[in-house]
Amino acid sequence: MEQSRGMLSRRSCAHHDVAVRAGIALALSLAVLSSAASAAKAQAYPSHPVKIIVPFPAGGTADVMPRLLTDWLARKWGQPVVIENRSGAGGNIGAEVVAKSEPDGYTLLAAPPPPLVINQNLYPKLGFDPMEFSPVAIMGRVPNALEVNPKLSVQSVADVIAQARSNPGKLTCATQGNGTTSHLSSEMFQMMANVQFQQVPYRGSAPALADLVAGNVDMMFDNLGVALALVKGGQLRLIAVAAPARVASLPEVPAIAETLPGFESVTWFAIVAPPKTPQPILDKLNTDINEALHQPDLLRGLAQLSAEPVGGTREATAAYMRAEAERWYKVIKAANIRLE
């Protein structure tokens, strides 16, 4: 009897081992099939039009820069790559659309810092988690700058500080919108210079610059991209750049840091995909965007926006975005900025 029980026990264990091995084999097979399916899908990607949502209005650098990229990608892929502007709420509206889109690579987000690394520290609640986006690449980086209407009687950063101190709260400062880099740059300037401006928020650079040119506001911290053409045309006066030092293309223009040591504000423009986008599709996007950033036509277009190409790996992109989130969080906390 004991011998029979032992034989039954050994048979039961053997059957169990066979079942376990079969289960492991099945799981491995499914993983391999899934990986192969993802790779095949990436090889076929894109098989129909790709949409890139820009969460700011047409006309500003946030809109112009991805259009340079989409022209080249459309030619490479043989598929239309369409820009759709979905502005509002500091970029949150367009970003939320992408965050809730299918993670298949056919809806992407092209955005400056606000909806990616700033707004989560400004708004009490967002309809999406910016840190869950799948980073692809940073297209380019543009120094911010202090620009004024030519009618304003200032020629330097020191002049702006002196006028603001003699007329507290009287100088009007346009911004791309509450919580944008132009808004935070203005806040940082006010803190470091111990002055006070009257902030005038807009929905993006284009309408803000239009009012600045018209003389409806006095000044603005904006990226050099679109504004530089207005400076060269005499419609705006460029006071200083917000890069750590003078930029090579404008050696005669001082850096704000020469008057306010440590002042730095640079706007970058990234491409991200919805959360959980398959890695093979992300890798293809990253590879193709990096290739695009070496094309002479695209480099000329970036130069016209005063932008330097960035590119790099997806991992480097993610690390840079995390560092930027931490940097702007410190400004937001120090200025005690909250948006509803």
C-alpha atoms as a printed R data frame, in Angstrom:
    type eleno elety resid chain resno      x       y       z
1   ATOM     1    CA   MET     A     1  0.000   0.000   0.000
2   ATOM     2    CA   GLU     A     2  2.775   2.412   0.968
3   ATOM     3    CA   GLN     A     3  4.574   1.581  -2.284
4   ATOM     4    CA   SER     A     4  1.408   2.386  -4.289
5   ATOM     5    CA   ARG     A     5  1.022   5.707  -2.495
6   ATOM     6    CA   GLY     A     6  4.639   6.583  -3.239
7   ATOM     7    CA   MET     A     7  4.196   5.774  -6.908
8   ATOM     8    CA   LEU     A     8  1.035   7.907  -7.050
9   ATOM     9    CA   SER     A     9  2.826  10.771  -5.327
10  ATOM    10    CA   ARG     A    10  5.740  10.620  -7.759
11  ATOM    11    CA   ARG     A    11  3.338  10.528 -10.707
12  ATOM    12    CA   SER     A    12  1.451  13.524  -9.304
13  ATOM    13    CA   CYS     A    13  4.683  15.506  -8.940
14  ATOM    14    CA   ALA     A    14  5.738  14.543 -12.424
15  ATOM    15    CA   HIS     A    15  2.413  15.684 -13.844
16  ATOM    16    CA   HIS     A    16  2.732  18.930 -11.885
17  ATOM    17    CA   ASP     A    17  6.260  19.532 -13.234
18  ATOM    18    CA   VAL     A    18  5.065  18.861 -16.776
19  ATOM    19    CA   ALA     A    19  2.205  21.319 -16.309
20  ATOM    20    CA   VAL     A    20  4.522  23.983 -14.911
21  ATOM    21    CA   ARG     A    21  7.000  23.534 -17.763
22  ATOM    22    CA   ALA     A    22  4.156  23.681 -20.277
23  ATOM    23    CA   GLY     A    23  2.863  26.872 -18.688
24  ATOM    24    CA   ILE     A    24  6.307  28.483 -18.790
25  ATOM    25    CA   ALA     A    25  6.769  27.422 -22.399
26  ATOM    26    CA   LEU     A    26  3.375  28.873 -23.308
27  ATOM    27    CA   ALA     A    27  4.166  32.175 -21.543
28  ATOM    28    CA   LEU     A    28  7.519  32.418 -23.308
29  ATOM    29    CA   SER     A    29  5.883  31.644 -26.645
30  ATOM    30    CA   LEU     A    30  3.261  34.331 -26.091
31  ATOM    31    CA   ALA     A    31  5.968  36.839 -25.099
32  ATOM    32    CA   VAL     A    32  7.967  36.030 -28.219
33  ATOM    33    CA   LEU     A    33  4.861  36.309 -30.390
34  ATOM    34    CA   SER     A    34  3.921  39.599 -28.749
35  ATOM    35    CA   SER     A    35  7.447  40.963 -29.231
36  ATOM    36    CA   ALA     A    36  7.472  39.800 -32.841
37  ATOM    37    CA   ALA     A    37  4.069  41.399 -33.426
38  ATOM    38    CA   SER     A    38  5.285  44.695 -31.935
39  ATOM    39    CA   ALA     A    39  8.428  44.621 -34.066
40  ATOM    40    CA   ALA     A    40  6.398  43.853 -37.184
41  ATOM    41    CA   LYS     A    41  4.001  46.676 -36.349
42  ATOM    42    CA   ALA     A    42  6.935  49.069 -35.909
43  ATOM    43    CA   GLN     A    43  8.401  48.015 -39.260
44  ATOM    44    CA   ALA     A    44  5.073  48.751 -40.938
45  ATOM    45    CA   TYR     A    45  4.705  52.058 -39.038
46  ATOM    46    CA   PRO     A    46  3.411  54.418 -40.233
47  ATOM    47    CA   SER     A    47  0.908  52.894 -42.609
48  ATOM    48    CA   HIS     A    48 -1.486  55.854 -42.513
49  ATOM    49    CA   PRO     A    49 -1.359  59.589 -41.627
50  ATOM    50    CA   VAL     A    50  0.255  60.697 -38.370
51  ATOM    51    CA   LYS     A    51 -1.180  63.603 -36.377
52  ATOM    52    CA   ILE     A    52  0.998  65.846 -34.215
53  ATOM    53    CA   ILE     A    53 -0.936  68.005 -31.778
54  ATOM    54    CA   VAL     A    54  0.569  71.382 -30.866
55  ATOM    55    CA   PRO     A    55 -1.108  72.720 -27.707
56  ATOM    56    CA   PHE     A    56 -0.521  76.377 -28.626
57  ATOM    57    CA   PRO     A    57 -1.791  78.636 -31.442
58  ATOM    58    CA   ALA     A    58 -0.332  78.734 -34.939
59  ATOM    59    CA   GLY     A    59  2.405  81.258 -35.606
60  ATOM    60    CA   GLY     A    60  4.691  80.870 -32.589
61  ATOM    61    CA   THR     A    61  7.881  78.822 -32.370
62  ATOM    62    CA   ALA     A    62  5.947  75.979 -30.707
63  ATOM    63    CA   ASP     A    63  4.004  75.701 -33.969
64  ATOM    64    CA   VAL     A    64  6.721  76.530 -36.506
65  ATOM    65    CA   MET     A    65  9.388  74.112 -35.256
66  ATOM    66    CA   PRO     A    66  7.388  70.876 -35.546
67  ATOM    67    CA   ARG     A    67  6.223  71.946 -39.016
68  ATOM    68    CA   LEU     A    68  9.885  71.852 -40.113
69  ATOM    69    CA   LEU     A    69 10.056  68.291 -38.836
70  ATOM    70    CA   THR     A    70  6.738  67.119 -40.273
71  ATOM    71    CA   ASP     A    71  7.692  68.155 -43.804
72  ATOM    72    CA   TRP     A    72 10.774  65.933 -43.719
73  ATOM    73    CA   LEU     A    73  9.059  63.013 -41.956
74  ATOM    74    CA   ALA     A    74  6.206  63.038 -44.462
75  ATOM    75    CA   ARG     A    75  8.697  62.677 -47.300
76  ATOM    76    CA   LYS     A    76 10.606  59.881 -45.539
77  ATOM    77    CA   TRP     A    77  7.524  57.914 -44.495
78  ATOM    78    CA   GLY     A    78  5.456  58.478 -47.603
79  ATOM    79    CA   GLN     A    79  2.545  59.368 -45.326
80  ATOM    80    CA   PRO     A    80  0.971  62.725 -44.438
81  ATOM    81    CA   VAL     A    81  2.092  64.171 -41.086
82  ATOM    82    CA   VAL     A    82 -0.482  66.731 -39.988
83  ATOM    83    CA   ILE     A    83 -0.207  69.472 -37.372
84  ATOM    84    CA   GLU     A    84 -3.336  70.176 -35.335
85  ATOM    85    CA   ASN     A    85 -3.389  73.188 -32.999
86  ATOM    86    CA   ARG     A    86 -5.365  72.568 -29.799
87  ATOM    87    CA   SER     A    87 -4.536  75.532 -27.561
88  ATOM    88    CA   GLY     A    88 -5.737  76.611 -24.145
89  ATOM    89    CA   ALA     A    89 -5.086  76.175 -20.418
90  ATOM    90    CA   GLY     A    90 -1.312  76.566 -20.744
91  ATOM    91    CA   GLY     A    91 -1.101  73.661 -23.164
92  ATOM    92    CA   ASN     A    92 -3.161  71.293 -20.998
93  ATOM    93    CA   ILE     A    93 -6.042  70.915 -23.459
94  ATOM    94    CA   GLY     A    94 -3.941  69.588 -26.318
95  ATOM    95    CA   ALA     A    95 -1.741  67.533 -24.003
96  ATOM    96    CA   GLU     A    96 -4.748  65.788 -22.467
97  ATOM    97    CA   VAL     A    97 -6.028  64.836 -25.929
98  ATOM    98    CA   VAL     A    98 -2.725  63.087 -26.658
99  ATOM    99    CA   ALA     A    99 -2.486  61.504 -23.205
100 ATOM   100    CA   LYS     A   100 -5.852  59.815 -23.796
101 ATOM   101    CA   SER     A   101 -5.159  58.805 -27.406
102 ATOM   102    CA   GLU     A   102 -4.413  55.271 -28.549
103 ATOM   103    CA   PRO     A   103 -0.736  54.427 -27.893
104 ATOM   104    CA   ASP     A   104 -0.104  53.439 -31.493
105 ATOM   105    CA   GLY     A   105  2.188  56.251 -32.667
106 ATOM   106    CA   TYR     A   106 -0.442  57.942 -34.816
107 ATOM   107    CA   THR     A   107 -1.157  60.787 -32.379
108 ATOM   108    CA   LEU     A   108  1.851  62.614 -30.928
109 ATOM   109    CA   LEU     A   109  2.415  65.790 -28.928
110 ATOM   110    CA   ALA     A   110  4.903  68.533 -29.872
111 ATOM   111    CA   ALA     A   111  5.235  70.931 -26.967
112 ATOM   112    CA   PRO     A   112  7.441  73.350 -25.047
113 ATOM   113    CA   PRO     A   113  7.926  72.821 -21.287
114 ATOM   114    CA   PRO     A   114  4.553  73.884 -19.755
115 ATOM   115    CA   PRO     A   115  2.360  70.803 -20.359
116 ATOM   116    CA   LEU     A   116  5.325  68.455 -19.945
117 ATOM   117    CA   VAL     A   117  7.280  69.626 -16.887
118 ATOM   118    CA   ILE     A   118  5.614  72.736 -15.417
119 ATOM   119    CA   ASN     A   119  1.832  72.507 -15.200
120 ATOM   120    CA   GLN     A   120  1.741  69.601 -12.751
121 ATOM   121    CA   ASN     A   121  3.245  72.011 -10.195
122 ATOM   122    CA   LEU     A   122  0.850  74.849 -11.033
123 ATOM   123    CA   TYR     A   123 -2.630  73.362 -11.367
124 ATOM   124    CA   PRO     A   124 -4.393  71.648  -8.451
125 ATOM   125    CA   LYS     A   125 -5.608  68.891 -10.771
126 ATOM   126    CA   LEU     A   126 -4.870  67.835 -14.333
127 ATOM   127    CA   GLY     A   127 -6.795  65.402 -16.518
128 ATOM   128    CA   PHE     A   128 -3.538  63.598 -17.289
129 ATOM   129    CA   ASP     A   129 -0.155  62.824 -15.719
130 ATOM   130    CA   PRO     A   130  2.641  64.559 -17.706
131 ATOM   131    CA   MET     A   131  5.228  62.178 -16.293
132 ATOM   132    CA   GLU     A   132  3.461  59.219 -17.942
133 ATOM   133    CA   PHE     A   133  4.073  60.460 -21.500
134 ATOM   134    CA   SER     A   134  6.550  58.398 -23.503
135 ATOM   135    CA   PRO     A   135  9.456  60.776 -24.329
136 ATOM   136    CA   VAL     A   136 10.718  60.529 -27.911
137 ATOM   137    CA   ALA     A   137 13.156  63.396 -28.536
138 ATOM   138    CA   ILE     A   138 13.785  67.097 -28.060
139 ATOM   139    CA   MET     A   139 13.727  68.825 -31.434
140 ATOM   140    CA   GLY     A   140 15.491  72.043 -30.512
141 ATOM   141    CA   ARG     A   141 16.305  74.564 -27.830
142 ATOM   142    CA   VAL     A   142 15.896  78.349 -28.071
143 ATOM   143    CA   PRO     A   143 17.155  80.969 -25.594
144 ATOM   144    CA   ASN     A   144 14.468  83.173 -24.158
145 ATOM   145    CA   ALA     A   145 15.018  86.917 -24.362
146 ATOM   146    CA   LEU     A   146 13.740  90.195 -22.995
147 ATOM   147    CA   GLU     A   147 12.080  92.271 -25.721
148 ATOM   148    CA   VAL     A   148 10.367  95.644 -25.423
149 ATOM   149    CA   ASN     A   149  8.274  97.935 -27.568
150 ATOM   150    CA   PRO     A   150 10.640 100.533 -29.112
151 ATOM   151    CA   LYS     A   151  8.579 103.337 -27.587
152 ATOM   152    CA   LEU     A   152  9.651 102.246 -24.100
153 ATOM   153    CA   SER     A   153 12.591 104.391 -23.035
154 ATOM   154    CA   VAL     A   154 14.914 101.592 -21.934
155 ATOM   155    CA   GLN     A   155 18.103 100.303 -23.582
156 ATOM   156    CA   SER     A   156 19.410  97.759 -21.062
157 ATOM   157    CA   VAL     A   157 18.476  95.358 -18.286
158 ATOM   158    CA   ALA     A   158 19.624  97.975 -15.783
159 ATOM   159    CA   ASP     A   159 17.251 100.504 -17.388
160 ATOM   160    CA   VAL     A   160 14.318  98.070 -17.086
161 ATOM   161    CA   ILE     A   161 15.104  97.458 -13.424
162 ATOM   162    CA   ALA     A   162 15.432 101.186 -12.700
163 ATOM   163    CA   GLN     A   163 12.135 102.034 -14.412
164 ATOM   164    CA   ALA     A   164 10.314  99.170 -12.679
165 ATOM   165    CA   ARG     A   165 11.612 100.268  -9.288
166 ATOM   166    CA   SER     A   166 10.561 103.882  -9.832
167 ATOM   167    CA   ASN     A   167  7.094 102.791 -11.047
168 ATOM   168    CA   PRO     A   168  6.189  99.576  -9.170
169 ATOM   169    CA   GLY     A   169  3.537  97.515 -10.963
170 ATOM   170    CA   LYS     A   170  3.266  99.969 -13.873
171 ATOM   171    CA   LEU     A   171  5.351  98.195 -16.538
172 ATOM   172    CA   THR     A   172  3.152  95.715 -18.385
173 ATOM   173    CA   CYS     A   173  4.692  92.372 -19.266
174 ATOM   174    CA   ALA     A   174  3.031  90.103 -21.831
175 ATOM   175    CA   THR     A   175  3.320  86.339 -21.394
176 ATOM   176    CA   GLN     A   176  2.450  83.319 -23.541
177 ATOM   177    CA   GLY     A   177 -0.070  82.412 -20.833
178 ATOM   178    CA   ASN     A   178 -0.153  81.684 -17.136
179 ATOM   179    CA   GLY     A   179  2.397  79.041 -16.215
180 ATOM   180    CA   THR     A   180  4.340  79.232 -19.471
181 ATOM   181    CA   THR     A   181  8.098  79.686 -19.582
182 ATOM   182    CA   SER     A   182  7.641  83.358 -20.484
183 ATOM   183    CA   HIS     A   183  5.472  83.812 -17.369
184 ATOM   184    CA   LEU     A   184  7.931  81.957 -15.130
185 ATOM   185    CA   SER     A   185 10.872  83.830 -16.662
186 ATOM   186    CA   SER     A   186  9.140  87.091 -15.785
187 ATOM   187    CA   GLU     A   187  8.508  85.880 -12.235
188 ATOM   188    CA   MET     A   188 12.135  84.797 -11.873
189 ATOM   189    CA   PHE     A   189 13.320  88.199 -13.145
190 ATOM   190    CA   GLN     A   190 11.073  90.037 -10.680
191 ATOM   191    CA   MET     A   191 12.360  87.949  -7.772
192 ATOM   192    CA   MET     A   192 16.026  88.317  -8.703
193 ATOM   193    CA   ALA     A   193 15.764  92.062  -9.495
194 ATOM   194    CA   ASN     A   194 13.356  92.860  -6.645
195 ATOM   195    CA   VAL     A   195 10.851  94.564  -8.960
196 ATOM   196    CA   GLN     A   196  7.169  94.183  -9.804
197 ATOM   197    CA   PHE     A   197  5.518  94.027 -13.250
198 ATOM   198    CA   GLN     A   198  1.879  93.866 -14.273
199 ATOM   199    CA   GLN     A   199  1.501  90.480 -15.972
200 ATOM   200    CA   VAL     A   200 -0.711  90.262 -19.082
201 ATOM   201    CA   PRO     A   201 -1.313  86.632 -20.116
202 ATOM   202    CA   TYR     A   202 -2.157  85.589 -23.702
203 ATOM   203    CA   ARG     A   203 -2.839  82.264 -25.408
204 ATOM   204    CA   GLY     A   204  0.570  81.748 -26.967
205 ATOM   205    CA   SER     A   205  3.404  83.855 -28.393
206 ATOM   206    CA   ALA     A   206  1.713  85.059 -31.579
207 ATOM   207    CA   PRO     A   207 -1.091  87.155 -30.000
208 ATOM   208    CA   ALA     A   208  1.248  88.401 -27.257
209 ATOM   209    CA   LEU     A   209  3.837  89.575 -29.783
210 ATOM   210    CA   ALA     A   210  1.130  91.240 -31.862
211 ATOM   211    CA   ASP     A   211  0.075  93.348 -28.875
212 ATOM   212    CA   LEU     A   212  3.705  94.060 -27.970
213 ATOM   213    CA   VAL     A   213  4.367  95.365 -31.488
214 ATOM   214    CA   ALA     A   214  1.170  97.437 -31.334
215 ATOM   215    CA   GLY     A   215  2.324  99.025 -28.077
216 ATOM   216    CA   ASN     A   216 -0.536  97.641 -26.002
217 ATOM   217    CA   VAL     A   217  2.013  96.125 -23.600
218 ATOM   218    CA   ASP     A   218  5.546  97.263 -22.734
219 ATOM   219    CA   MET     A   219  7.685  94.146 -22.684
220 ATOM   220    CA   MET     A   220  7.855  90.364 -22.896
221 ATOM   221    CA   PHE     A   221 10.106  87.427 -22.092
222 ATOM   222    CA   ASP     A   222  9.822  85.184 -25.142
223 ATOM   223    CA   ASN     A   223 12.005  82.791 -27.096
224 ATOM   224    CA   LEU     A   224 14.038  84.354 -29.884
225 ATOM   225    CA   GLY     A   225 12.412  82.202 -32.566
226 ATOM   226    CA   VAL     A   226  9.651  84.330 -34.085
227 ATOM   227    CA   ALA     A   227 10.513  87.545 -32.217
228 ATOM   228    CA   LEU     A   228 13.934  87.936 -33.832
229 ATOM   229    CA   ALA     A   229 12.391  88.774 -37.214
230 ATOM   230    CA   LEU     A   230 10.392  91.537 -35.502
231 ATOM   231    CA   VAL     A   231 13.572  92.825 -33.867
232 ATOM   232    CA   LYS     A   232 15.403  92.904 -37.205
233 ATOM   233    CA   GLY     A   233 12.436  94.713 -38.732
234 ATOM   234    CA   GLY     A   234 12.606  97.415 -36.074
235 ATOM   235    CA   GLN     A   235  9.227  96.522 -34.600
236 ATOM   236    CA   LEU     A   236 10.729  95.363 -31.280
237 ATOM   237    CA   ARG     A   237 13.885  96.153 -29.317
238 ATOM   238    CA   LEU     A   238 15.939  93.234 -28.028
239 ATOM   239    CA   ILE     A   239 17.308  94.091 -24.581
240 ATOM   240    CA   ALA     A   240 19.093  90.870 -23.590
241 ATOM   241    CA   VAL     A   241 19.120  87.088 -23.990
242 ATOM   242    CA   ALA     A   242 18.339  84.670 -21.158
243 ATOM   243    CA   ALA     A   243 21.002  82.118 -22.063
244 ATOM   244    CA   PRO     A   244 23.786  81.665 -19.469
245 ATOM   245    CA   ALA     A   245 26.054  83.766 -21.722
246 ATOM   246    CA   ARG     A   246 25.842  85.723 -24.986
247 ATOM   247    CA   VAL     A   247 24.811  83.616 -27.975
248 ATOM   248    CA   ALA     A   248 27.180  83.210 -30.913
249 ATOM   249    CA   SER     A   249 24.654  84.454 -33.478
250 ATOM   250    CA   LEU     A   250 24.054  87.710 -31.544
251 ATOM   251    CA   PRO     A   251 27.387  88.571 -29.920
252 ATOM   252    CA   GLU     A   252 26.459  92.229 -29.467
253 ATOM   253    CA   VAL     A   253 23.392  91.387 -27.335
254 ATOM   254    CA   PRO     A   254 24.184  91.031 -23.620
255 ATOM   255    CA   ALA     A   255 22.948  88.184 -21.434
256 ATOM   256    CA   ILE     A   256 20.577  89.008 -18.580
257 ATOM   257    CA   ALA     A   257 23.019  87.084 -16.375
258 ATOM   258    CA   GLU     A   258 25.573  89.868 -16.859
259 ATOM   259    CA   THR     A   259 23.296  92.054 -14.705
260 ATOM   260    CA   LEU     A   260 21.506  89.334 -12.715
261 ATOM   261    CA   PRO     A   261 24.077  86.542 -12.192
262 ATOM   262    CA   GLY     A   262 22.568  83.065 -12.464
263 ATOM   263    CA   PHE     A   263 19.566  84.091 -14.556
264 ATOM   264    CA   GLU     A   264 18.834  81.445 -17.201
265 ATOM   265    CA   SER     A   265 15.719  80.591 -19.181
266 ATOM   266    CA   VAL     A   266 15.763  78.393 -22.274
267 ATOM   267    CA   THR     A   267 12.718  77.046 -24.114
268 ATOM   268    CA   TRP     A   268 12.933  73.573 -25.624
269 ATOM   269    CA   PHE     A   269 10.459  71.740 -27.812
270 ATOM   270    CA   ALA     A   270  9.895  68.012 -27.409
271 ATOM   271    CA   ILE     A   271  8.020  65.232 -29.148
272 ATOM   272    CA   VAL     A   272  6.283  62.760 -26.832
273 ATOM   273    CA   ALA     A   273  3.857  59.896 -27.406
274 ATOM   274    CA   PRO     A   274  0.878  58.681 -25.358
275 ATOM   275    CA   PRO     A   275  1.612  56.558 -22.297
276 ATOM   276    CA   LYS     A   276  2.338  52.861 -23.001
277 ATOM   277    CA   THR     A   277  3.296  53.391 -26.643
278 ATOM   278    CA   PRO     A   278  5.252  50.247 -27.703
279 ATOM   279    CA   GLN     A   279  9.031  50.592 -27.500
280 ATOM   280    CA   PRO     A   280  9.691  49.600 -31.141
281 ATOM   281    CA   ILE     A   281  7.498  52.495 -32.345
282 ATOM   282    CA   LEU     A   282  9.197  54.905 -29.929
283 ATOM   283    CA   ASP     A   283 12.606  53.733 -31.114
284 ATOM   284    CA   LYS     A   284 11.637  54.251 -34.765
285 ATOM   285    CA   LEU     A   285 10.339  57.737 -34.041
286 ATOM   286    CA   ASN     A   286 13.515  58.608 -32.138
287 ATOM   287    CA   THR     A   287 15.756  57.276 -34.918
288 ATOM   288    CA   ASP     A   288 13.909  59.116 -37.666
289 ATOM   289    CA   ILE     A   289 13.722  62.399 -35.741
290 ATOM   290    CA   ASN     A   290 17.451  62.234 -35.029
291 ATOM   291    CA   GLU     A   291 18.065  61.661 -38.726
292 ATOM   292    CA   ALA     A   292 15.852  64.647 -39.567
293 ATOM   293    CA   LEU     A   293 17.837  66.884 -37.200
294 ATOM   294    CA   HIS     A   294 20.939  66.337 -39.355
295 ATOM   295    CA   GLN     A   295 19.301  67.453 -42.613
296 ATOM   296    CA   PRO     A   296 20.652  70.744 -44.046
297 ATOM   297    CA   ASP     A   297 17.192  72.140 -44.856
298 ATOM   298    CA   LEU     A   298 15.924  71.483 -41.367
299 ATOM   299    CA   LEU     A   299 19.060  72.900 -39.761
300 ATOM   300    CA   ARG     A   300 18.622  76.097 -41.775
301 ATOM   301    CA   GLY     A   301 15.030  76.327 -40.579
302 ATOM   302    CA   LEU     A   302 16.100  75.881 -36.956
303 ATOM   303    CA   ALA     A   303 18.776  78.551 -37.374
304 ATOM   304    CA   GLN     A   304 16.112  80.981 -38.593
305 ATOM   305    CA   LEU     A   305 14.313  80.334 -35.300
306 ATOM   306    CA   SER     A   306 17.568  80.922 -33.359
307 ATOM   307    CA   ALA     A   307 17.306  77.289 -32.268
308 ATOM   308    CA   GLU     A   308 19.997  74.683 -31.794
309 ATOM   309    CA   PRO     A   309 19.119  71.047 -32.621
310 ATOM   310    CA   VAL     A   310 19.136  68.632 -29.696
311 ATOM   311    CA   GLY     A   311 17.980  65.086 -30.479
312 ATOM   312    CA   GLY     A   312 19.740  62.259 -28.629
313 ATOM   313    CA   THR     A   313 18.417  59.082 -27.061
314 ATOM   314    CA   ARG     A   314 15.000  58.592 -25.509
315 ATOM   315    CA   GLU     A   315 16.707  57.977 -22.158
316 ATOM   316    CA   ALA     A   316 18.608  61.276 -22.355
317 ATOM   317    CA   THR     A   317 15.377  63.060 -23.299
318 ATOM   318    CA   ALA     A   318 13.576  61.623 -20.265
319 ATOM   319    CA   ALA     A   319 16.438  62.581 -17.933
320 ATOM   320    CA   TYR     A   320 16.555  66.148 -19.276
321 ATOM   321    CA   MET     A   321 12.806  66.556 -18.819
322 ATOM   322    CA   ARG     A   322 13.009  65.311 -15.218
323 ATOM   323    CA   ALA     A   323 15.770  67.846 -14.475
324 ATOM   324    CA   GLU     A   324 13.724  70.669 -16.027
325 ATOM   325    CA   ALA     A   325 10.675  69.704 -13.961
326 ATOM   326    CA   GLU     A   326 12.768  70.049 -10.817
327 ATOM   327    CA   ARG     A   327 14.265  73.405 -11.893
328 ATOM   328    CA   TRP     A   328 10.938  75.076 -12.685
329 ATOM   329    CA   TYR     A   329  9.337  73.588  -9.569
330 ATOM   330    CA   LYS     A   330 11.813  75.617  -7.491
331 ATOM   331    CA   VAL     A   331 10.785  78.855  -9.274
332 ATOM   332    CA   ILE     A   332  7.078  78.078  -8.876
333 ATOM   333    CA   LYS     A   333  7.481  77.314  -5.193
334 ATOM   334    CA   ALA     A   334  9.591  80.419  -4.511
335 ATOM   335    CA   ALA     A   335  7.114  82.680  -6.332
336 ATOM   336    CA   ASN     A   336  4.142  80.885  -4.732
337 ATOM   337    CA   ILE     A   337  2.350  80.529  -8.095
338 ATOM   338    CA   ARG     A   338 -0.864  78.513  -8.292
339 ATOM   339    CA   LEU     A   339 -3.375  78.341 -11.127
340 ATOM   340    CA   GLU     A   340 -6.998  77.213 -11.135
